[in-house]
Amino acid sequence: MFVAIGYIIVLASVFGGFAMAGGHLAALFQPLELVMIGGAALGAFVTANGGAPLKATLKALPTVFKGAQYSKAVYMELFALLFELLSKVRKEGLMSIEGDVENPEASPIFSKYPKILADHHLVEFITDYLRLMVGGSLNAFEIENLMDVEIETHHHEGAIAPSAVNSMADGMPAFGIVACVMGVVHTMESVGAPPAELGLLIAKALVGTFLGILLGYGFIAPLAKILEYRLEDQTRILQTVKVTLLASLNGYAPQVAVEFGRKVLASHDRPSFKELEDHVKQAKAK
């Protein structure tokens, strides 16, 4: 919703201001300029990001028009899930969660938290490290190093899409200049035409520069920034799981372990201590 609102503000400000200044909006309608700018940008984008990066970017772009993937409600479910799993471990031992870890879809614990279960990457991250804990062959320091490597790899992989979109945004003004130069060349070919006709040709050429800058910084660059925010959210939730599980490995009680995880969250997503305590107790009682 905010993407649409932002785009409307951009369009209303630019075109509205132009119209109020006495400009004719019809003069800005130059579809051939859009063909040159958009086609060149698309070609360069495919050239630079062919293969896996292109697939990753196309997969990530639709998410910018949706709400944030991880909200306070999702984190509350995550903490409740981790609290329940770690409480079971504390009471019955690590082997008691082997079935939950091996088949989370059929687990009576995981099935209580559909928002978490729907995130396959997050579930895989949780179950992989619980499986290592069950195996008992690695200590907390070794598991922490392994978690850091995986989170860093995930972050670098996730950075492909925002980097690709941001590069495209940076290139749009240059492609606008290319379209403008092509328009100037066409104008120079028409030297000798009436001044009014030459003025119209120059105006059409200048629209190319205008469109390149507007599309780059008003429409495409904000999408790259949204993708960066989404990546930070994905990294943060993995960090939350990491801190919680490591606290448990170091001997802290489940309630204290989820408190460690709570501290990782940004203020707008972080529940209060009392709020989290009441939630995990209610979830466990179900």
C-alpha positions in Angstrom: 0.0 0.0 0.0 2.8 2.4 0.9 4.4 1.8 -2.5 1.3 2.9 -4.3 0.8 5.9 -2.0 4.5 6.9 -2.6 4.1 6.6 -6.3 1.0 8.7 -6.3 2.7 11.4 -4.4 5.6 11.4 -6.8 3.4 11.6 -9.8 1.1 14.3 -8.3 4.0 16.4 -7.3 5.9 16.3 -10.5 3.1 16.4 -13.1 0.9 18.5 -10.9 3.6 21.1 -10.4 4.4 21.1 -14.1 0.7 21.6 -15.0 0.3 24.4 -12.4 3.3 26.2 -13.9 1.5 26.3 -17.2 3.1 23.2 -18.8 1.2 21.0 -21.2 1.1 17.4 -19.9 0.6 16.1 -23.4 4.1 17.2 -24.3 5.5 14.7 -21.7 3.8 11.8 -23.3 6.6 10.4 -25.4 6.2 6.6 -25.7 9.2 6.2 -28.0 11.4 7.7 -25.3 10.1 5.2 -22.9 10.8 2.4 -25.4 14.4 3.5 -25.7 15.0 4.0 -22.0 13.1 1.0 -20.8 14.5 -1.3 -23.5 18.1 -0.3 -22.9 17.7 -0.6 -19.1 16.1 -4.0 -19.4 18.8 -5.2 -21.8 21.5 -4.1 -19.5 19.7 -5.6 -16.5 19.5 -9.0 -18.2 23.1 -8.8 -19.3 24.4 -8.0 -15.8 22.1 -10.3 -13.9 21.5 -13.3 -16.2 20.8 -16.7 -14.6 20.4 -17.2 -10.9 20.6 -13.4 -10.0 17.9 -12.6 -12.5 15.6 -15.3 -11.1 16.3 -14.2 -7.5 15.5 -10.6 -8.4 12.3 -11.4 -10.3 11.2 -13.6 -7.3 11.9 -10.8 -4.8 10.4 -7.9 -6.7 6.7 -8.8 -6.1 7.3 -8.9 -2.3 7.8 -5.1 -2.3 4.0 -4.6 -2.9 3.2 -6.8 0.1 3.3 -5.9 3.8 6.4 -6.7 6.0 7.0 -10.4 6.2 8.0 -10.4 9.9 5.7 -8.5 12.3 5.4 -8.5 16.0 2.8 -11.3 15.8 5.3 -13.5 13.9 8.0 -12.9 16.5 5.5 -13.7 19.3 4.8 -17.1 17.5 8.5 -17.7 17.1 9.2 -17.1 20.8 6.3 -19.3 21.8 7.6 -22.1 19.5 11.1 -21.9 20.8 10.0 -21.7 24.4 7.9 -24.8 24.0 10.6 -26.7 22.2 13.3 -25.8 24.8 10.9 -26.5 27.7 10.4 -30.0 26.3 14.1 -30.4 26.0 14.7 -29.3 29.6 12.1 -31.7 31.0 12.5 -34.7 28.7 15.9 -34.4 27.2 17.2 -33.5 23.7 16.0 -36.8 22.2 12.4 -35.9 23.0 12.3 -33.4 20.1 13.8 -35.6 17.5 10.5 -36.3 15.9 9.6 -32.6 15.9 12.9 -31.8 14.2 12.8 -34.5 11.6 9.2 -33.8 10.5 8.1 -30.4 11.6 5.0 -30.5 9.4 3.6 -33.4 11.4 4.9 -32.1 14.8 2.1 -31.2 17.2 4.3 -28.3 18.5 5.2 -26.7 15.1 1.6 -27.2 13.8 0.4 -24.8 16.6 2.4 -21.9 14.9 1.3 -21.7 11.3 3.0 -18.3 10.6 6.4 -20.0 11.4 5.6 -23.2 9.7 4.8 -21.3 6.5 8.3 -19.9 6.4 10.3 -22.9 5.1 13.7 -21.2 5.3 13.1 -20.2 8.9 11.8 -23.7 9.9 14.8 -25.3 8.2 17.2 -23.0 10.1 15.6 -23.9 13.4 15.4 -27.6 12.8 18.9 -27.9 11.4 20.5 -26.5 14.6 18.1 -28.3 16.9 19.3 -31.5 15.0 22.9 -30.6 15.7 22.0 -30.0 19.4 20.3 -33.4 19.5 23.4 -35.0 17.9 25.5 -33.6 20.7 28.7 -33.6 18.7 29.2 -29.9 18.5 29.7 -27.4 21.4 28.0 -24.0 21.6 31.1 -22.2 20.2 31.2 -24.4 17.1 27.4 -24.1 16.5 27.6 -20.3 16.9 30.4 -20.1 14.2 28.3 -22.3 11.9 25.3 -20.1 12.5 27.3 -17.0 11.7 28.5 -18.5 8.4 25.0 -19.5 7.3 23.5 -16.2 8.2 26.3 -14.3 6.4 25.8 -16.5 3.3 22.0 -15.9 3.4 22.6 -12.2 3.7 25.0 -12.1 0.7 22.6 -14.2 -1.3 19.7 -12.0 -0.4 21.6 -8.8 -1.2 21.7 -9.8 -4.9 18.2 -8.5 -5.7 18.5 -5.1 -4.0 21.9 -4.6 -5.5 20.6 -5.4 -9.0 17.6 -3.1 -8.7 19.7 -0.3 -7.3 22.2 -0.6 -10.1 19.3 -0.4 -12.6 18.0 2.8 -10.8 21.5 4.4 -11.0 21.6 3.6 -14.7 18.2 5.1 -15.6 19.4 8.7 -15.8 22.2 7.7 -18.1 19.7 5.9 -20.4 17.6 9.0 -20.3 20.6 11.0 -21.6 21.0 8.4 -24.3 17.4 8.9 -25.4 17.9 12.7 -25.2 21.0 12.5 -27.4 19.1 10.5 -29.9 16.4 13.2 -29.9 19.0 15.9 -30.4 20.5 14.0 -33.3 17.1 13.8 -34.9 16.6 17.5 -34.3 20.0 18.3 -36.0 18.8 16.3 -39.0 15.9 18.7 -39.2 17.9 21.9 -39.2 16.2 24.3 -41.6 12.7 23.4 -40.4 10.6 26.1 -38.9 11.6 27.3 -35.4 8.3 26.0 -33.9 9.0 22.5 -35.2 12.6 22.5 -34.0 11.4 23.6 -30.6 9.0 20.7 -30.5 11.8 18.2 -31.4 14.1 19.6 -28.7 11.3 19.4 -26.1 10.7 15.7 -27.0 14.4 15.0 -26.7 14.6 16.7 -23.2 11.7 14.5 -22.1 14.1 11.5 -22.3 16.4 13.0 -19.7 13.4 13.8 -17.5 11.9 10.3 -17.7 15.2 8.6 -17.0 15.8 10.6 -13.8 12.1 10.3 -12.7 12.0 6.5 -13.3 15.4 5.9 -11.7 15.0 7.9 -8.5 11.3 8.2 -8.2 10.2 4.6 -8.9 13.0 2.1 -9.1 15.4 3.2 -6.4 12.7 3.1 -3.7 12.1 -0.6 -4.6 15.8 -1.4 -4.0 15.5 0.3 -0.6 12.4 -1.8 0.3 14.3 -5.0 -0.7 17.2 -3.9 1.6 14.8 -3.5 4.5 13.2 -6.9 3.8 16.7 -8.5 3.8 17.5 -6.9 7.2 14.3 -8.3 8.5 15.2 -11.8 7.3 18.6 -11.5 8.9 17.2 -10.3 12.1 14.8 -13.2 12.6 17.7 -15.6 12.0 19.8 -13.8 14.6 16.9 -14.0 17.0 16.8 -17.8 16.6 20.5 -18.0 16.9 20.7 -16.0 20.2 17.8 -18.0 21.7 19.3 -21.4 20.9 22.8 -20.4 22.0 21.4 -19.2 25.3 19.7 -22.5 25.8 22.9 -24.4 24.9 24.8 -22.3 27.5 22.4 -23.6 30.2 19.9 -20.8 30.5 16.2 -21.7 31.2 13.8 -21.4 28.3 12.2 -18.3 29.7 15.6 -16.6 30.0 16.7 -17.9 26.5 13.7 -16.3 24.8 14.4 -13.1 26.7 17.9 -13.2 25.1 16.2 -13.5 21.7 13.8 -10.6 22.5 16.7 -8.3 22.9 17.7 -8.7 19.3 14.5 -7.2 18.0 14.0 -3.6 16.9 11.8 -1.5 19.2 8.8 -1.5 16.9 8.7 -5.3 16.9 9.9 -6.1 20.4 7.2 -7.2 22.9 7.6 -6.2 26.5 8.9 -8.7 29.0 5.5 -9.2 30.6 3.8 -9.4 27.2 6.1 -12.1 26.0 5.9 -14.0 29.3 2.1 -14.1 29.2 2.1 -15.1 25.5 4.4 -18.0 25.8 2.5 -19.3 28.8 -0.8 -19.1 27.0 0.6 -20.7 23.9 2.0 -23.6 25.9 -1.3 -24.1 27.7 -3.2 -24.7 24.4 
